[in-house]
Amino acid sequence: MHPVTTDAPITYMNQPSVSIAILNWNGRKFLEQFLPSVQASTWTNRNIVVIDNASTDDSIAFVETNYPQVQIVRNGGNYGFAKGYNEGLKQVKGDYYVLLNSDVEVTPGWIEPVIALMEGDRTIGACQPKLLQFHNRLLFEYAGAAGGWLDYLGYPMARGRVFDFCEADRGQYDDAAPIFWASGAAMFIRASLYHEMGGLDEFFFAHQEEIDLCWRLQLAGHQVYVCPQSVVYHVGGGTLPKGNSKKVFLNFRNNLIMMAKNMPAGMATWKILYRFWLDTVSAFKSLFAGEGKYFTAVFKAHVAFISWWLFKQKQSVFPPTRTGKLQGYLHKSVVWSHFVEGKKTFAEIVGKKS
């Protein structure tokens, strides 16, 4: 583990440059609410960038009028999360990128501990702060909590969040630790490494693309970390609300694609077949509960995955190597632990804090 303290200011011969990139699509409300907190960040060598996915509201006019110092990058269409960042970051300079959701409130000193951690260990390629809920700041937030993990069947979880259960933050996950994936809601990544890895997989459009990128980073020999000494507050569901059929479709399809890309072929084959069965059980359970749109979305995701497998693999970015050691990987089923054994918390399932 890496101890990180923020009691004294950290000095650098050459302070690394940090570009905070906020992807926007018709997000005037969030920019108006949360840009002031980003502006109040105490890291001096920083650049704030709004990457706009062809918004039709007045969000960019708002930024131009009220924040003329903020760099604006205009994409040619609504490219989604993955391509939106890939295209936008081609025009952004910096030693580090921070992929920051527009619905995140940051704290003034949120950058310093993360950069201190990453500058102190060059093997760390990406890192996230601790994410708490904006509307209930005592609880961890769904999209990353205190650092993302993955179980052996490809199900994401996090320190402080297992499926829909979010724990209260009592400091139980306050150690800076290696994880499997860093949340795309607030991801720090070395800029050169982002481009070297091919960025986010644009075929994903949105959802789980950050998990895929972190998987590829680890396979290439880089570490992914959480730095809980940095704290941010996330609204969540700002673009697609939870339960939205498109969100369900993207999550199921992208999760299967991610497994096919990053696992050895033999392992991926049997695990994906097993996942098809588990997904089908979940879909029928939802159908019997009256959630027909969820049921349909899951089967559309399966069809879309098969289509990708047969015809569209060339549209995705694959790991450059598979020699790196995976951390934050659960060698058992989180589904079994949570739903059958009744274990709710990350610590109960993993058997340790990190």
N, C-alpha and C positions, 0 to 999 in steps of 0.2 A: 504494500500500500504506500501511497505517497502522502506524507503529512503536508498540509498546506496551511500556512498561517497568514493572516492579513493584518497583524498588529502593527507592523511598520511598513512604510511605503517601499516598494521595490524599484530599484534604479537599474537602468540599462545604459550601456555605452551608446547603443543605437536602439531606441525604443521601436519594437516591431509595429508595423502599420496594420491596422485592423479595419476592414471594410464590412460594415453592417448592412447586409442586403435584405431588404424587405420586399417580398413579392406581393403585388397588389392587383386585385381585380374587383373593381367597383367597391372599394373599401374605404370610402371617405369617412365613415363613422369611426372605424378603428384607427385610421391615421390621425384623425383629429383627437382621439382619446389617448393614444399611446405614443405618438411621436415625441411629445414633450418629455417623457421619461427616457427615451433613447437619447434625445438631445442633452439630457442632464448627466449622461455617462461621464465619469471622471477620467477615463483614458484619453489622453490628449492626442495621440497620433492615430486618429480615426477618421473614417469617411462614412457618411450615411448615404445609402443608395436606395432609391425606390425603383424597383423593376416592375414596369406596368404591363400587364397582359391585355392590352387593348381595351381598357375600361371604357364604359359608356356613361359613367356618372361624372361628377366634377371633381373627383379625387385628385387628379394631377393638377388641375387648376388651383385647387386648395393648397397643395404642397408648393407650387411655384410662387403663390402669393405670400404664404405665411412662413415658408422655410426655403428661401432662395439659395441657401448654402447646401441644401440636399441635392445630390446628383440624381437625375432622373434618366432612366434607360427605358425606351419605348420598344416593346416587342410588337411584331406585326399581327398578332392574333392572340386569342386565349389559348396559350400553349400548355396550360396545366402547370402543376408544380415542377415536374422534372424538366421538361423542355424550357419552361419559363425561366428557371434558374440557369440552365445550360447556356441559353442564348444571351441572357442578360449579363452573366458573369464574364462573357467574352470581352465586355467593355469595362470591366472593373479591375482595378489594380489593388494590390495589397499583399502583405506577407500572410495574413490570415483572412479568411472569409468567415462571416457569421451569417448563417441562413436563419433569419428571424421572422416568425409569423407576425402578421400585422396586428393580431389580437393578443400580443404579449406585452405586459408591463415589466420593465426591467428596473433593477435597483441601481443607484449611482455607481457603486463599485463592483458591478457584476463582471466586468471584463478582466480586471487585474488578477484575481486568483486563477482563472483559467489559463491566461497567457503565462503566468508564473509556472504553473504545472507543466504546460506543453514546452516552454522554453527549457525547463529543467530536465526534460526527458524527450529527446528527439525521436524516440520510437513511437510516441503518441501522435497519431495522424489526425484524430478527431476527438472531440470532447463536448459534453453537454453540461449545463448547470443543473441545479435542482429545480424541477418544475412543480409549483404548487398551484392550486386552483385559484383563479382570480376572485371568484364569488364566495369561496370558503377557504381562506388562507391557511387553515389548519390541516387541510387535506392535500395529499399528493394529487397531481393532475394526471389524467388518463394517458396523454401522449408523451410518455417518457418517465414521469415521476423522478426517481433518483437513479435512473440508468436502466437501459433496456437489456433484457435477456431473451434467449430463444430456447424452446424445448426441442427435443430430438425429432419431433414431427412437424417442426416449422411454426409452432404457435408462439407469437410474441407475448412477453410479459415484462414486468419491470419491478425494480426494487421499490416497493410501495404500492404496486398496482398489479392485480391478477384478474384478468378478464374485466368485469365491470366493478370489481371491488377495489376501492381506493382507500388506503390506510390513512390514519391521522399521522402527521409528521411529529414525532416525539424525539427527533434526533437519532433514531435508530439506524439510519443510513447516511450518516454524515461523514463517512470516510471516503476520501478520493480513491476510486477503485476501478480496475478494468471491467468493462461491460461488453456485451455483444454489439449493441447498437446505440447510437446517440440520436435523440429526438430531432426530427427535422423542424420542430417548432423553435428550436434555439440551438443550432449545431455550429460549433467552431470547427474549422478544418483548415489545414495548411493549403493555401491557394494553389501552390505548384502541384500538390498532391491531388487536389480536386481535378485539375485538368489532366494530369498524368493517368488517373484512373478512368478517364472518359466521362467524368461527371455522373449525374443521375441517369438512370435508364429511362429514356424518353418514351419507350413503349408503355411504361407503367402509367403515364399521364399524371396520376396522383395516388397516394397511399402506398406505404411500405417501401417506397423507393429509397428512403434513407436507410432502412434495414439492409436492403440489397447492397447499397454502396458500402456500408460498414462491413458487411460480410466479405465483399471483394477486398476492402482494405486489409482485413485480418488475414485473408488468404495470401495477400501479397506481402505479409510480414509486418504490418503496422498495427499498433494497439489503438483501441478505442476506450476512452475513459469518461467517468463522471466526476465533476468537481462540485460537490454540494456546498462549498463555501461561497459559491456564486448562486444567487437565488433569483428566479423570475416567476411571474404569475401569468398563467395562460387561461384565456377565456375558453377556448376549444370549440370545435364545431362551427367556426366562423364562416366557412365556405359551404361545406356540406354537413348538415346537422346529423347527429347520430341516428342511425336507423334508416337514413335515406337509401333508397334502393340502388342508386348509382354507387354510393359509398360501399354498400354491401358487395356489389358486383366487383368493384375494383379491388377491395380487400381480399376476396376469395381468389379472384383470377391472379392478381399480382403475387400473392403468397405462394401459389403453386408454381408460377414462373420462376420466382426467386429460388425455390428449392431445386427446380430442374437445372438452373444455371450454375448453382454454386456447390451442389452436392456431387460426389462421384456418381457416374451414370447408374451403376447397379443399385446403390443406396437410394438414389432419387426415385428409381422406378418403383420399388416396393413401397416406399414411404408415400409416394404420391397416390398409388392405388389404395393404400390404407386411408389416406386423407379423403379420397373420393367417397369412401364408405362413411367416414365420420361426418363429412360435410352433408351427405345425403340424410343421415340420421338427424342432424341439426336442422336441415331444411324441412323435413317432414314434421318434426316437433313444432317448428314455427307455423307450418300450415295448419296443424291441428289446433294451434293457439289463435288461429284467425289472421296470421300474418302472411297472407298470400304473396305480397310483393317481395318479402324476404325469400320465400320458397323459390319464386321465379328467378330472382337475382342470382341465387346460388347455382342453379342449373345453367343459366346463361353464362356464368363465370366458368363452369366446367367446359362448356362448348367452346368458349373463347380461348381457354387454355389449350385445348386440343388443336384448335386452329393455329395458335401460335407455335405449338410443338411441330406441327406438320409443315407449315408454310411461312412462318414469320420470324423464325429465330434470328435471322440476319439483321432484324430491326433492333435487336437488343445488344447491350454491351456485356461481355462475359469477363470473368476474372482473368487477369493476365497470368496468374500462377495459382497453384493450390497447395503451396508448401507451408504456409503460415499456420501457427497454432491458434485455435479458436478459444477465446475466453468468454465468459458470460453465457456458456452453453449448458443447458440442463439435460443430463443424460437419462431422462425419463419423461413420462407424459404429464404435463401440467393439467391436462383435461382430467385424467384419472385422479390426480392428487386433489384437485379443486372440487370436482363435481361428485366423485365417488367417495373419496376419503374425507371430504368436508374440510380440507385445509384452506383457509382463506388468505393468509398472509404469505408474502414472499419468503420470510424467514422460516415459517413452518414448512413450506414446500422444499426449499433448498437446504434447510438445516443449518444455515449460517447467515450472517448479515450480507455477505457480498460474494 
